[in-house]
Every structure is written in structure tokens, then in C-alpha cells.
Amino acid sequence: MFNHLLSLLIWLPIVGAIPVLLCGSGRPNGARWTALLVAIVTFVLSLYLLPQYNAADGAKQLVENHVWIASLGVHYSLAVDGISVALILLTTFVGILVIVGAWEVIQTNPHQYMAAMLVLEGLMIGVFCATDALLFYVFFEAMLIPMFILIGVWGGPRRVYATLKFFIYTFFGSIFMLVGLIYLYLKAGGSFDLNTLAALPLTMKEQTWLFFAFLIAFAVKVPMVPVHTWLPDAHVEAPTGGSVVLAAVMLKIGGYGFLRFSLPITPDASEAYAWVVIGLSLIAVVYIGYIALVQEDMKKLVAYSSVAHMGFVTLGIFIAFMLVRGAGNLDAAKLGMQGAMVQMISHGFVSGAMFSCIGVLYDRLHTRQIKDYGGVINVMPWFGFFYVLFAMANSGLPGTSGFVGEFQVVLASFQANPWIAFFAAFTLIIGAAYTLYMVKRVLWGDITNPHVAEMKDINGREWFVLGAFAAAVLALGIWPQPLIHLMDASVSQLVTQLGNHKI
């Protein structure tokens, strides 16, 4: 089984969606329990990655390689490193929580909703495992289909607009990536193998064109300014589970793409144009924070918050170039890259938790407008406890996961340029401002809306979801070492590769 563990993790949820669909609308509980069972088994199997993966060796492991399309030299090629393992565990963990979270909420065709979630989970795991560029692209694009369905069928009043905008933006970016991959395939003599593509000698002109092709594709996915506008609309219209998966896992695929394509294939262009990504990242951290501050819709506020927090991921990745090639400071570069990776995992927990909290409120009052609440903690004290905890994590409070990655990136940035560190650290102020301002208006004060007075505190199902997120946020915040150790060798290998020149 361990020889094909990665394939099992990819295809178990996808194939498991079939019996869920077969339950039909007439047996909704059967569909829910079947989906939950598949998600739990997938999570348990993903835990086997930890003893099977040797964290001291940063190279790709658990390799599977089979000829897929012989005439094109395309392989079904899978492998993982420490970064992949961490993201797969995040995916399977969140997979259980979104199914439990939707248990009573999704009443219309729950079998189709659960099946779409399972298919999406399998495809996202496929992205983190693929070592053949075309296989990566297939998984990368196929993810759009179940998410399109989730938003388009179970979304809000403007779901059609949101789904079309989401699809057009992400598909548009992917076209540039596909053109770049075809060029590399021809240049490599008919191979999509990522190691082969990374070893190709490329001129600066070639690297530049390829760098911007990849940048457009992955910047949309992160999303980075100015191609971020699809995200707030998608979040606002998506069902709670869709928002949780989108924020917790799908956004990470953009950052992951930079690590697998931009850095190893176009290292010189990545160094030359790192300032573009760093500049856009700082705009996301500061400017988008101010946009979040004036939002009246809770989901839209947290969506803009995600853009700002993901700016730390791209900042940490590309600041490493300044540190390696400009200052020769490998330790600081490793710290920044490590911080970016920890931030990806942390943001998965924190953003998933925030959207789950908003979903709890929406299920009771059917509004996301901040002005419609006030005094919620008077009737929902346990909910208030979780909401404040996740708000503090979103603000980067020490002791929560939100602090660890951001602090590492700020420290690394300071060694590259104190001004970059200043603007990056500014998010700790603006982030606290928009998050705590929202919490103040929603939780505290007197109850002015009679419907708020009738709201009930969280039930057992909601306790499980929010409690699991809380445990993850606190565990990573108090003891980040296991995660850092898991990714350490892989991050070190990436940082070492940054010093390699192709011209």
C-alpha cells in the first residue's frame, strides 16, 4: 500500500464520491455519512506520510512513475517533499471539517455537495504530489470544476456572476502557464518532467517570458494585487464550506506553484524581477489592509484579509533572492522561506476558522452585515470565545499560529532591507485594526437586534469544527517546531538552489 500511498490519497476521495452520489437526494444522511467516512479514511492515510517520509532528506520521496501518454512523453509521476506533506495534511484535515460543517446546513442535494467536496479534495492533493508538469496542469485546472459547481449551485444571490468571474480569472492565468509549459516541453525534447525542465539552460530573454507567464498564472491563484478582485466576490457568494476550502487550501496552490516552477526553472529572471513580486506583496499587506478596514460584509472583510496575509507568503519566497544573491545570507533567506511556508499552513487554519465562524452566524441570522449584529456574546458565549481566539490569530498574536510565519518573514525582511520590514510589520497594526473592529461590533455591546437575542450558542457539530481549528491554531502557535522540522530540509534545498545561475 505504501508504494502507492500518494495515488491512494488522490483517488480515494475522487472514487469515494461515486457511492456518495449514488445515495441520491432520497438518502441524504447516507450521503453525509459516506462522505465523512471517505474523508476520515483519507485523513488517516495521510498521517502515514509522516512515518514514511524522511524529514532529514529534503529530496522528493515516495516516488511513483508510470507512463501516461507514451506518444507525448507524459508520465503519471508523483512524489512529495516536506512542503508537499504539510500541505496534504492540511488538505485532508480541512476535508473532514467542511463535511461536518455542512452536515445540517446543506439541505438541497447534499449528496452532490459532498461528492463535489471529495472530488475537490482529491484534485488538490494531486497538485501537491505531481512532478510531471502536464499532470500538475491537469490537476491545477480540474480543481476549477468542483469549485465552480459548489459556488454556482449552493452560492448566494450573485453566484453566477461570482463563478464566472472566478473561472475567467483563473482560467485566463492558466493559459499563460500552458503556453510556457509547451515551450519548455519542446525545448526539453519532449519531456514534462519538472527536474528535466529545471535543468534546462535558458537565456535571460527566455527566462523573462517564462517568469511572467508563471507569475500571471500563480498570482491569480494566490491572489496577488491587482488580480485579486475575483476572491471577495467568490467568498461572499460561496457556501461556508466552499469559502473554507478556497481560503484554507486553494490559495496555497499559487504560492506552491512559485516554488515548483518560477524558482527552479527561471532563477535569474526571478532574481531580476523579484522587486515586482515584493512590491505587489507589500501593496497587498498594507493597501488591502485598509480596504478590509471599511468592509461591512464579514466575509468580504476576511477575504481581503486573506489577500493581505498571503502577501506574506510571496514576500517570504522572493525576499530570499535578495538575501541569497545580494547579501549571500543563506540563513536569513532560509528564515524568510520557512516563514512563508509556515504562514501558508497557519493561514489555512486561521482563515478556515474565520469563515466557519461567519458561517455559524449566517446560519442563525442569514445576514453577513456587521451592522445587523452586536452583543452576540451575551447569547453565544462559547461562540464568542472561539471568535475572539481566531480574531487574535488573524491579528498575529504571539502564542497563535498567525504570529509564527509573519514574524519569521519580518525578521528575514529586516536583514534584506529595513524599509521592507517596516511595511511588512505594519500589517500587525492594520490587521489588528480591521479584525478587532469587526469583533467589537459583532460581539460586544448591547443587543439592539431582537433576532440576535433569539440566537442559540454553538451545537456539538459546530463545537467539533471550531474546536479542531482552535487546537490547530494553538498547537502551531505554541509549538511550531514539528512543522518547521518537517519542512526544514526541503526549504534548505530550495534556498541552496536559489544561488544557481543559468546564464
VENVEN-V714495 format. One record per pair of residues at least 6 apart in sequence whose ideal C-beta (glycine too) atoms are under 8 Angstrom apart, sorted by the first residue. I is the first residue (numbers start at 1). J is the second residue. If there is no record, write none. Layout:
i-><I & I>
j-><J & J>
This chain:
i-><1 & 2 & 2 & 2 & 3 & 4 & 5 & 5 & 5 & 5 & 5 & 6 & 6 & 6 & 6 & 6 & 6 & 6 & 7 & 7 & 8 & 9 & 9 & 9 & 9 & 9 & 9 & 9 & 9 & 10 & 10 & 10 & 10 & 10 & 10 & 11 & 12 & 12 & 12 & 12 & 12 & 13 & 13 & 13 & 13 & 13 & 13 & 13 & 13 & 13 & 14 & 14 & 14 & 14 & 16 & 16 & 16 & 16 & 16 & 16 & 17 & 17 & 17 & 17 & 17 & 17 & 17 & 17 & 18 & 19 & 20 & 20 & 20 & 20 & 20 & 20 & 20 & 20 & 21 & 21 & 21 & 21 & 23 & 23 & 23 & 23 & 24 & 24 & 25 & 25 & 25 & 27 & 28 & 28 & 28 & 31 & 31 & 31 & 31 & 32 & 32 & 32 & 32 & 34 & 35 & 35 & 35 & 35 & 35 & 36 & 36 & 36 & 38 & 39 & 39 & 39 & 39 & 39 & 39 & 40 & 42 & 42 & 42 & 43 & 43 & 43 & 43 & 45 & 46 & 46 & 46 & 46 & 47 & 49 & 49 & 49 & 49 & 49 & 50 & 50 & 50 & 52 & 52 & 53 & 53 & 53 & 53 & 53 & 53 & 54 & 55 & 55 & 55 & 55 & 55 & 56 & 57 & 58 & 58 & 58 & 58 & 58 & 58 & 58 & 58 & 59 & 59 & 60 & 60 & 60 & 60 & 61 & 61 & 61 & 62 & 62 & 62 & 63 & 63 & 63 & 63 & 64 & 64 & 64 & 64 & 65 & 65 & 65 & 65 & 66 & 66 & 66 & 67 & 67 & 67 & 68 & 68 & 68 & 68 & 68 & 72 & 72 & 73 & 73 & 73 & 74 & 74 & 74 & 74 & 75 & 75 & 75 & 75 & 76 & 76 & 77 & 77 & 77 & 77 & 77 & 78 & 78 & 78 & 78 & 79 & 79 & 80 & 80 & 80 & 81 & 81 & 81 & 82 & 82 & 82 & 82 & 82 & 82 & 83 & 83 & 83 & 83 & 83 & 83 & 84 & 84 & 85 & 86 & 86 & 86 & 86 & 86 & 87 & 87 & 87 & 87 & 87 & 87 & 88 & 88 & 88 & 90 & 90 & 90 & 90 & 90 & 90 & 91 & 91 & 91 & 91 & 91 & 92 & 92 & 93 & 93 & 94 & 94 & 94 & 94 & 94 & 94 & 95 & 95 & 95 & 96 & 97 & 97 & 97 & 97 & 97 & 97 & 98 & 98 & 98 & 98 & 99 & 99 & 99 & 100 & 100 & 100 & 101 & 101 & 101 & 101 & 101 & 101 & 101 & 101 & 102 & 102 & 102 & 102 & 102 & 102 & 102 & 103 & 104 & 105 & 105 & 105 & 105 & 106 & 106 & 106 & 106 & 106 & 108 & 108 & 109 & 112 & 112 & 113 & 113 & 113 & 113 & 113 & 116 & 116 & 116 & 117 & 117 & 117 & 117 & 119 & 119 & 120 & 120 & 120 & 120 & 120 & 121 & 123 & 123 & 123 & 123 & 124 & 124 & 124 & 124 & 124 & 126 & 126 & 126 & 127 & 127 & 127 & 127 & 127 & 127 & 128 & 130 & 130 & 131 & 131 & 131 & 132 & 132 & 132 & 133 & 133 & 133 & 133 & 133 & 133 & 133 & 133 & 134 & 134 & 134 & 135 & 136 & 136 & 137 & 137 & 137 & 137 & 140 & 140 & 140 & 140 & 141 & 141 & 143 & 143 & 144 & 144 & 144 & 144 & 147 & 147 & 147 & 147 & 147 & 148 & 148 & 148 & 150 & 150 & 150 & 150 & 151 & 151 & 151 & 151 & 151 & 151 & 151 & 151 & 151 & 152 & 152 & 152 & 153 & 154 & 154 & 155 & 155 & 155 & 155 & 155 & 155 & 156 & 156 & 156 & 156 & 157 & 158 & 158 & 158 & 159 & 159 & 161 & 161 & 162 & 162 & 162 & 162 & 162 & 162 & 163 & 163 & 165 & 165 & 165 & 165 & 166 & 166 & 166 & 168 & 169 & 169 & 169 & 169 & 169 & 170 & 170 & 170 & 172 & 173 & 173 & 173 & 173 & 173 & 173 & 173 & 174 & 176 & 176 & 176 & 176 & 176 & 177 & 177 & 177 & 177 & 177 & 177 & 179 & 180 & 180 & 180 & 180 & 181 & 183 & 183 & 184 & 184 & 184 & 184 & 184 & 185 & 185 & 187 & 187 & 187 & 188 & 188 & 188 & 191 & 194 & 194 & 194 & 197 & 197 & 198 & 198 & 200 & 200 & 201 & 202 & 202 & 202 & 202 & 202 & 203 & 204 & 204 & 204 & 204 & 207 & 207 & 207 & 207 & 207 & 207 & 207 & 207 & 208 & 208 & 208 & 208 & 210 & 210 & 210 & 211 & 211 & 211 & 211 & 211 & 212 & 214 & 214 & 214 & 214 & 214 & 214 & 215 & 215 & 215 & 215 & 216 & 217 & 218 & 218 & 218 & 218 & 218 & 218 & 219 & 219 & 219 & 220 & 220 & 220 & 221 & 221 & 221 & 221 & 221 & 222 & 222 & 222 & 222 & 222 & 222 & 222 & 223 & 223 & 223 & 223 & 223 & 223 & 224 & 224 & 224 & 224 & 224 & 224 & 224 & 224 & 224 & 225 & 225 & 225 & 225 & 225 & 225 & 225 & 226 & 228 & 228 & 228 & 231 & 231 & 231 & 231 & 231 & 232 & 232 & 232 & 232 & 234 & 234 & 235 & 235 & 235 & 235 & 235 & 235 & 235 & 235 & 235 & 236 & 236 & 236 & 236 & 236 & 238 & 240 & 240 & 240 & 240 & 240 & 240 & 241 & 243 & 243 & 243 & 243 & 243 & 244 & 244 & 244 & 244 & 244 & 247 & 247 & 247 & 247 & 247 & 247 & 247 & 247 & 248 & 248 & 248 & 248 & 248 & 249 & 251 & 251 & 251 & 252 & 252 & 252 & 252 & 254 & 255 & 255 & 255 & 255 & 255 & 255 & 256 & 258 & 258 & 258 & 259 & 259 & 262 & 263 & 263 & 263 & 263 & 263 & 264 & 267 & 267 & 267 & 267 & 267 & 268 & 268 & 268 & 270 & 270 & 271 & 271 & 271 & 274 & 274 & 274 & 274 & 277 & 277 & 277 & 277 & 278 & 278 & 278 & 278 & 278 & 278 & 280 & 280 & 281 & 281 & 281 & 281 & 281 & 282 & 282 & 282 & 282 & 282 & 283 & 284 & 284 & 284 & 284 & 284 & 285 & 285 & 285 & 285 & 285 & 285 & 285 & 285 & 286 & 286 & 286 & 286 & 288 & 288 & 288 & 288 & 289 & 289 & 289 & 289 & 289 & 289 & 289 & 289 & 289 & 290 & 291 & 292 & 292 & 292 & 292 & 292 & 292 & 293 & 293 & 293 & 293 & 295 & 295 & 295 & 296 & 296 & 296 & 297 & 297 & 297 & 298 & 298 & 298 & 298 & 298 & 298 & 298 & 299 & 299 & 299 & 300 & 301 & 301 & 301 & 302 & 302 & 302 & 302 & 302 & 305 & 305 & 305 & 305 & 305 & 305 & 306 & 306 & 308 & 308 & 308 & 309 & 309 & 309 & 309 & 309 & 309 & 309 & 309 & 309 & 310 & 311 & 312 & 312 & 312 & 312 & 312 & 312 & 312 & 312 & 313 & 313 & 313 & 313 & 314 & 315 & 315 & 315 & 315 & 315 & 315 & 316 & 316 & 316 & 316 & 316 & 316 & 316 & 316 & 316 & 316 & 316 & 317 & 317 & 317 & 319 & 319 & 319 & 319 & 319 & 319 & 319 & 320 & 320 & 320 & 320 & 320 & 320 & 320 & 321 & 321 & 322 & 322 & 323 & 323 & 323 & 323 & 323 & 323 & 323 & 323 & 324 & 324 & 324 & 324 & 324 & 325 & 325 & 326 & 327 & 327 & 329 & 330 & 330 & 330 & 332 & 332 & 332 & 332 & 333 & 333 & 333 & 334 & 334 & 334 & 335 & 335 & 335 & 336 & 336 & 336 & 336 & 336 & 336 & 337 & 337 & 337 & 338 & 338 & 338 & 338 & 338 & 339 & 339 & 339 & 339 & 339 & 339 & 339 & 339 & 339 & 340 & 340 & 341 & 341 & 341 & 342 & 342 & 342 & 342 & 342 & 342 & 342 & 342 & 342 & 343 & 343 & 343 & 343 & 343 & 344 & 345 & 345 & 345 & 345 & 346 & 346 & 346 & 346 & 346 & 346 & 346 & 346 & 347 & 347 & 349 & 349 & 349 & 349 & 349 & 349 & 350 & 350 & 350 & 350 & 350 & 350 & 350 & 351 & 352 & 353 & 353 & 353 & 353 & 353 & 353 & 353 & 354 & 354 & 354 & 356 & 356 & 356 & 356 & 357 & 357 & 357 & 357 & 357 & 358 & 360 & 360 & 360 & 360 & 361 & 361 & 361 & 361 & 361 & 362 & 364 & 364 & 365 & 365 & 365 & 365 & 365 & 365 & 370 & 370 & 370 & 371 & 372 & 372 & 373 & 373 & 373 & 373 & 373 & 374 & 374 & 374 & 374 & 374 & 374 & 374 & 374 & 374 & 375 & 375 & 375 & 375 & 375 & 375 & 375 & 376 & 376 & 376 & 376 & 376 & 376 & 377 & 377 & 377 & 377 & 378 & 379 & 379 & 379 & 379 & 379 & 379 & 379 & 380 & 380 & 380 & 380 & 381 & 382 & 382 & 382 & 383 & 383 & 383 & 383 & 384 & 386 & 386 & 386 & 386 & 386 & 387 & 387 & 387 & 388 & 388 & 389 & 389 & 389 & 389 & 390 & 390 & 390 & 391 & 391 & 391 & 391 & 392 & 392 & 393 & 393 & 393 & 393 & 393 & 393 & 394 & 394 & 394 & 395 & 395 & 395 & 395 & 395 & 395 & 396 & 396 & 396 & 396 & 396 & 396 & 396 & 396 & 397 & 398 & 398 & 399 & 399 & 399 & 400 & 400 & 400 & 401 & 401 & 401 & 401 & 401 & 401 & 401 & 402 & 402 & 403 & 404 & 404 & 404 & 406 & 406 & 406 & 409 & 410 & 410 & 410 & 411 & 413 & 413 & 413 & 414 & 414 & 447 & 458 & 476>
j-><8 & 48 & 52 & 62 & 64 & 64 & 45 & 48 & 49 & 52 & 62 & 62 & 64 & 78 & 79 & 80 & 125 & 129 & 64 & 78 & 45 & 42 & 45 & 46 & 88 & 92 & 122 & 125 & 129 & 78 & 122 & 123 & 125 & 126 & 129 & 122 & 38 & 41 & 42 & 45 & 122 & 38 & 39 & 42 & 95 & 118 & 119 & 121 & 122 & 125 & 118 & 119 & 122 & 123 & 34 & 35 & 38 & 41 & 42 & 118 & 35 & 38 & 114 & 115 & 116 & 118 & 119 & 122 & 115 & 34 & 31 & 34 & 35 & 38 & 111 & 114 & 115 & 118 & 31 & 111 & 112 & 115 & 30 & 31 & 34 & 111 & 31 & 111 & 109 & 110 & 111 & 111 & 107 & 110 & 111 & 110 & 111 & 114 & 115 & 99 & 103 & 110 & 114 & 114 & 99 & 114 & 115 & 117 & 118 & 96 & 99 & 100 & 118 & 92 & 95 & 96 & 99 & 118 & 121 & 96 & 92 & 95 & 121 & 92 & 93 & 95 & 96 & 92 & 88 & 89 & 91 & 92 & 89 & 62 & 80 & 85 & 88 & 89 & 85 & 89 & 486 & 61 & 62 & 61 & 62 & 80 & 82 & 85 & 486 & 61 & 82 & 485 & 486 & 488 & 489 & 489 & 489 & 81 & 82 & 488 & 489 & 490 & 491 & 492 & 493 & 81 & 493 & 79 & 80 & 81 & 131 & 79 & 80 & 81 & 78 & 79 & 80 & 77 & 78 & 79 & 131 & 76 & 77 & 78 & 79 & 75 & 76 & 77 & 78 & 75 & 76 & 77 & 74 & 75 & 76 & 74 & 75 & 76 & 132 & 135 & 134 & 190 & 190 & 191 & 192 & 132 & 134 & 135 & 192 & 132 & 135 & 192 & 193 & 132 & 135 & 130 & 131 & 132 & 135 & 193 & 129 & 130 & 131 & 135 & 129 & 131 & 88 & 128 & 129 & 489 & 490 & 493 & 486 & 487 & 488 & 489 & 490 & 491 & 256 & 259 & 341 & 487 & 490 & 491 & 128 & 129 & 486 & 341 & 345 & 483 & 486 & 487 & 128 & 249 & 252 & 256 & 344 & 345 & 125 & 128 & 129 & 248 & 249 & 252 & 345 & 348 & 349 & 121 & 124 & 125 & 128 & 249 & 121 & 125 & 468 & 472 & 244 & 245 & 248 & 249 & 348 & 352 & 117 & 118 & 121 & 468 & 244 & 352 & 356 & 465 & 468 & 469 & 117 & 241 & 244 & 245 & 114 & 117 & 241 & 461 & 464 & 465 & 240 & 241 & 244 & 356 & 359 & 461 & 462 & 465 & 110 & 113 & 114 & 117 & 239 & 240 & 241 & 461 & 461 & 239 & 240 & 359 & 363 & 113 & 114 & 154 & 239 & 241 & 153 & 154 & 153 & 149 & 153 & 150 & 153 & 154 & 239 & 241 & 146 & 149 & 150 & 146 & 150 & 241 & 245 & 145 & 146 & 143 & 146 & 147 & 150 & 245 & 245 & 139 & 142 & 143 & 146 & 139 & 143 & 249 & 250 & 253 & 135 & 139 & 142 & 136 & 139 & 140 & 143 & 253 & 256 & 256 & 136 & 139 & 193 & 194 & 195 & 192 & 193 & 194 & 181 & 184 & 185 & 192 & 193 & 194 & 197 & 261 & 181 & 185 & 192 & 192 & 194 & 260 & 174 & 177 & 178 & 181 & 174 & 177 & 253 & 257 & 171 & 174 & 250 & 253 & 166 & 167 & 170 & 171 & 166 & 242 & 245 & 246 & 250 & 163 & 166 & 167 & 238 & 239 & 241 & 242 & 159 & 162 & 163 & 166 & 234 & 237 & 238 & 239 & 242 & 159 & 160 & 163 & 159 & 239 & 242 & 162 & 163 & 237 & 238 & 239 & 242 & 162 & 236 & 237 & 238 & 237 & 233 & 236 & 237 & 237 & 238 & 233 & 237 & 230 & 233 & 234 & 236 & 237 & 238 & 234 & 237 & 229 & 230 & 233 & 234 & 230 & 233 & 234 & 230 & 220 & 223 & 227 & 229 & 230 & 220 & 221 & 230 & 220 & 216 & 217 & 218 & 219 & 220 & 221 & 227 & 217 & 212 & 213 & 214 & 216 & 217 & 213 & 214 & 216 & 217 & 218 & 261 & 213 & 209 & 210 & 213 & 214 & 192 & 206 & 210 & 192 & 197 & 200 & 210 & 265 & 191 & 192 & 200 & 202 & 206 & 196 & 197 & 200 & 197 & 260 & 261 & 264 & 264 & 265 & 264 & 265 & 265 & 502 & 502 & 210 & 265 & 266 & 502 & 503 & 503 & 268 & 269 & 272 & 503 & 265 & 266 & 267 & 268 & 269 & 270 & 502 & 503 & 266 & 269 & 272 & 273 & 265 & 266 & 269 & 262 & 266 & 269 & 270 & 273 & 273 & 257 & 258 & 261 & 262 & 265 & 266 & 262 & 273 & 276 & 277 & 227 & 257 & 254 & 255 & 257 & 258 & 261 & 262 & 227 & 254 & 280 & 227 & 230 & 254 & 250 & 251 & 253 & 254 & 257 & 228 & 251 & 254 & 255 & 310 & 313 & 314 & 230 & 231 & 251 & 254 & 307 & 310 & 254 & 277 & 280 & 281 & 284 & 307 & 310 & 311 & 314 & 280 & 283 & 284 & 287 & 288 & 307 & 311 & 280 & 284 & 288 & 307 & 246 & 251 & 303 & 306 & 307 & 299 & 300 & 303 & 304 & 246 & 303 & 243 & 246 & 247 & 299 & 300 & 302 & 303 & 306 & 355 & 297 & 299 & 300 & 303 & 368 & 246 & 355 & 356 & 358 & 359 & 362 & 363 & 359 & 299 & 303 & 355 & 358 & 359 & 351 & 352 & 355 & 356 & 359 & 302 & 303 & 306 & 347 & 348 & 351 & 352 & 355 & 347 & 348 & 349 & 351 & 352 & 348 & 306 & 310 & 347 & 313 & 344 & 347 & 348 & 310 & 310 & 313 & 314 & 317 & 340 & 344 & 344 & 314 & 317 & 318 & 317 & 494 & 270 & 270 & 317 & 494 & 497 & 498 & 497 & 497 & 498 & 500 & 501 & 502 & 501 & 502 & 503 & 318 & 321 & 321 & 325 & 498 & 318 & 319 & 321 & 322 & 314 & 315 & 317 & 318 & 314 & 315 & 318 & 319 & 322 & 420 & 311 & 314 & 311 & 312 & 314 & 315 & 318 & 311 & 315 & 420 & 423 & 424 & 311 & 307 & 308 & 310 & 311 & 314 & 308 & 311 & 312 & 315 & 423 & 424 & 426 & 427 & 423 & 426 & 427 & 430 & 304 & 307 & 308 & 311 & 304 & 305 & 308 & 426 & 427 & 430 & 431 & 433 & 434 & 430 & 304 & 301 & 304 & 305 & 308 & 430 & 434 & 430 & 433 & 434 & 437 & 301 & 304 & 434 & 369 & 370 & 371 & 368 & 369 & 370 & 358 & 361 & 368 & 369 & 370 & 438 & 442 & 355 & 358 & 368 & 368 & 370 & 434 & 438 & 351 & 354 & 355 & 358 & 394 & 351 & 354 & 394 & 431 & 434 & 435 & 347 & 351 & 427 & 430 & 431 & 343 & 347 & 350 & 351 & 394 & 402 & 406 & 427 & 431 & 347 & 427 & 339 & 340 & 343 & 405 & 406 & 409 & 424 & 427 & 340 & 343 & 344 & 347 & 340 & 336 & 340 & 409 & 413 & 420 & 424 & 336 & 337 & 338 & 339 & 340 & 341 & 343 & 405 & 408 & 409 & 412 & 336 & 337 & 340 & 333 & 336 & 409 & 412 & 413 & 416 & 420 & 333 & 334 & 336 & 337 & 412 & 495 & 498 & 333 & 498 & 416 & 417 & 329 & 330 & 332 & 333 & 336 & 412 & 415 & 416 & 330 & 333 & 495 & 498 & 499 & 498 & 499 & 416 & 415 & 416 & 415 & 495 & 496 & 499 & 411 & 412 & 415 & 416 & 412 & 495 & 498 & 491 & 492 & 495 & 408 & 411 & 412 & 408 & 409 & 411 & 412 & 413 & 416 & 491 & 494 & 495 & 408 & 484 & 487 & 488 & 491 & 404 & 405 & 406 & 407 & 408 & 409 & 410 & 411 & 412 & 405 & 409 & 405 & 487 & 491 & 401 & 404 & 405 & 408 & 476 & 480 & 483 & 484 & 487 & 404 & 405 & 406 & 408 & 409 & 405 & 401 & 405 & 476 & 483 & 393 & 401 & 402 & 404 & 405 & 473 & 476 & 477 & 402 & 405 & 393 & 401 & 469 & 472 & 473 & 476 & 390 & 393 & 394 & 400 & 401 & 402 & 473 & 394 & 469 & 386 & 390 & 393 & 466 & 469 & 470 & 473 & 390 & 391 & 394 & 462 & 465 & 466 & 469 & 383 & 386 & 387 & 390 & 466 & 368 & 383 & 458 & 462 & 466 & 368 & 373 & 376 & 383 & 442 & 368 & 455 & 456 & 372 & 373 & 449 & 451 & 452 & 455 & 438 & 441 & 442 & 441 & 449 & 452 & 441 & 442 & 443 & 449 & 452 & 441 & 442 & 444 & 445 & 446 & 447 & 448 & 449 & 452 & 443 & 444 & 445 & 446 & 447 & 448 & 452 & 383 & 384 & 442 & 443 & 452 & 455 & 383 & 384 & 443 & 444 & 447 & 447 & 452 & 453 & 454 & 455 & 456 & 457 & 455 & 456 & 457 & 458 & 457 & 457 & 458 & 463 & 457 & 458 & 462 & 466 & 443 & 458 & 466 & 467 & 469 & 470 & 439 & 442 & 443 & 439 & 443 & 400 & 470 & 473 & 474 & 469 & 470 & 473 & 435 & 436 & 438 & 439 & 400 & 402 & 400 & 401 & 402 & 403 & 473 & 477 & 402 & 431 & 435 & 402 & 428 & 431 & 432 & 435 & 436 & 402 & 403 & 406 & 407 & 427 & 428 & 431 & 432 & 403 & 407 & 477 & 474 & 477 & 478 & 473 & 474 & 477 & 472 & 473 & 474 & 475 & 476 & 477 & 480 & 473 & 477 & 477 & 476 & 477 & 480 & 424 & 427 & 428 & 424 & 421 & 424 & 425 & 421 & 420 & 421 & 424 & 420 & 421 & 453 & 466 & 483>
